[in-house]
Amino acid sequence: MQSKHPIDSITTLTDLVLPGETNPLDNLFGGELLARMDRASSIAARRHCNRIVVTASVNHVVFSKAVPVGSVLTIEAKVSRAFKSSMEIFVDVWMEDRESGERTKVNEGIYTFVAVDRTGAPVRVPELIPQTDLEKERYAGALRRKQLSLVLSKKMDPHDATELKALFT
């Protein structure tokens, strides 16, 4: 199986925030944004492994800034790490200023997807080789996040979480 780079999975979705997608304050519903982020992440995961992918978890979401009706949103997703059958996808959300066109980061999230066959059984995914400094940082962080999740769900003994222990020694 041929290894891939994060750039091979990059997915960019740009869309307008419409009135029917907003809350009483005329800002985009958080759930609507999560759905858009999930779609972009699923495309990125599929591009990485060329298989059917399913959302395993939404690991982290930060709503940094409200997104008003009429805003142009750009969602950028790409694989940050590949494990045996799962992939971590890092998502950045940008809003364009209506007058200047300047982009501001308004949200970010981390999703986990699992590649499956037609019966729903997990299948192996290609190795990921990060290239840029940011990709390398996110790649390293992905293993710590995975170990933390496994420890919290009691699927890993804390003493075996070597990447987490390294943070404190």
C-alpha positions in Angstrom: 0.0 0.0 0.0 1.5 3.3 -1.1 2.0 5.9 1.6 0.5 9.4 1.1 1.0 13.0 2.2 -1.5 15.2 3.9 -1.8 17.4 0.8 -3.2 14.3 -1.1 -6.3 14.5 1.1 -6.9 18.3 1.3 -10.5 19.2 0.9 -11.8 22.8 0.7 -15.5 23.6 0.8 -16.6 27.2 0.4 -20.2 28.2 1.0 -22.5 31.1 2.0 -24.3 31.2 5.4 -28.0 31.5 4.6 -30.8 32.8 6.9 -32.4 29.3 7.3 -29.1 28.1 8.8 -28.9 30.6 11.6 -30.0 31.0 15.2 -32.1 33.9 16.7 -28.9 36.0 16.8 -28.5 35.5 13.0 -25.3 33.5 13.5 -24.7 30.1 12.0 -26.0 27.2 14.1 -23.2 25.2 15.6 -24.7 22.0 14.4 -24.8 23.2 10.9 -21.2 24.1 11.0 -20.4 20.6 12.5 -22.2 19.0 9.7 -20.2 20.9 7.1 -17.0 20.1 8.9 -18.0 16.4 9.0 -18.6 16.4 5.2 -15.3 18.0 4.4 -13.5 15.6 6.8 -15.2 12.5 5.2 -14.0 13.6 1.8 -10.5 14.1 3.1 -10.5 10.7 4.7 -11.9 9.0 1.6 -9.2 10.7 -0.5 -6.5 9.3 1.8 -7.7 5.7 1.7 -10.0 5.4 -1.4 -12.4 3.4 0.7 -15.8 3.9 2.4 -15.3 5.9 5.6 -17.5 6.4 8.6 -17.2 9.0 11.4 -15.9 7.4 14.5 -15.7 10.5 16.7 -15.6 14.3 16.9 -12.6 14.7 19.2 -12.3 18.4 19.5 -14.2 21.5 18.3 -13.5 25.1 19.1 -16.1 27.8 18.3 -13.8 30.9 18.4 -16.0 33.4 16.7 -19.7 33.7 15.7 -20.4 33.4 12.0 -23.1 35.9 10.9 -25.7 35.3 8.2 -24.3 36.3 4.7 -20.7 35.2 5.6 -18.6 33.3 3.2 -17.1 30.3 5.0 -14.2 28.1 3.8 -13.6 24.8 5.5 -10.3 23.1 5.0 -9.8 19.5 6.0 -6.9 17.1 5.6 -5.6 13.9 7.2 -3.3 14.7 10.1 -2.4 11.0 10.9 -3.3 7.6 9.8 -3.3 4.6 12.1 -4.2 1.0 11.3 -7.8 1.6 10.0 -8.5 5.0 11.4 -7.5 8.5 10.4 -7.5 11.7 12.3 -8.7 14.7 10.2 -7.8 18.3 11.3 -10.3 20.9 10.1 -9.8 24.7 9.9 -12.7 27.0 9.3 -12.2 30.5 7.9 -14.6 33.4 7.4 -14.1 36.1 4.8 -14.6 39.7 5.7 -17.4 41.1 3.5 -15.6 44.3 2.6 -11.8 43.5 2.6 -12.0 39.8 1.8 -9.5 39.1 4.6 -9.8 35.6 6.1 -10.2 35.0 9.8 -10.0 31.6 11.5 -13.3 31.1 13.3 -13.3 27.4 14.2 -11.2 24.3 14.2 -12.0 20.7 14.9 -10.5 17.2 14.9 -12.5 14.2 13.6 -11.7 10.5 13.5 -12.8 8.3 10.6 -12.5 4.6 10.1 -12.1 3.0 6.7 -14.5 0.1 6.1 -15.3 -2.5 3.5 -18.8 -3.0 2.1 -19.8 -5.1 5.1 -18.7 -2.4 7.5 -15.5 -4.2 8.7 -12.5 -2.0 9.3 -9.7 -2.1 6.6 -6.1 -0.9 6.6 -5.3 2.6 5.4 -2.1 3.9 3.9 0.6 5.4 6.0 0.7 9.2 6.2 4.0 11.1 5.8 3.8 14.7 7.0 5.9 17.3 5.1 5.4 20.8 6.5 6.1 21.9 10.1 2.4 22.3 10.8 1.7 18.8 9.4 4.5 17.4 11.6 3.1 19.1 14.7 -0.4 17.8 14.0 0.9 14.4 13.2 2.8 14.1 16.5 -0.2 15.5 18.5 -2.5 12.9 16.9 -0.7 10.1 18.7 -1.0 11.9 22.1 -4.7 12.6 21.4 -5.3 8.9 20.5 -3.5 7.7 23.6 -5.4 10.1 25.8 -8.7 8.9 24.3 -7.7 5.2 24.9 -6.7 5.9 28.5 -9.9 7.8 29.3 -12.0 5.0 27.8 -10.0 2.5 29.8 -8.8 0.7 26.6 -5.2 1.5 27.5 -3.3 1.4 30.7 -2.0 4.9 31.6 1.5 3.4 32.1 1.5 2.3 28.4 0.7 5.8 27.1 4.3 6.6 26.3 3.6 9.7 24.3 1.5 11.2 27.2 4.1 10.3 29.8 6.8 12.1 27.7 4.8 15.3 28.2 5.4 15.1 31.9 9.0 13.9 32.2 
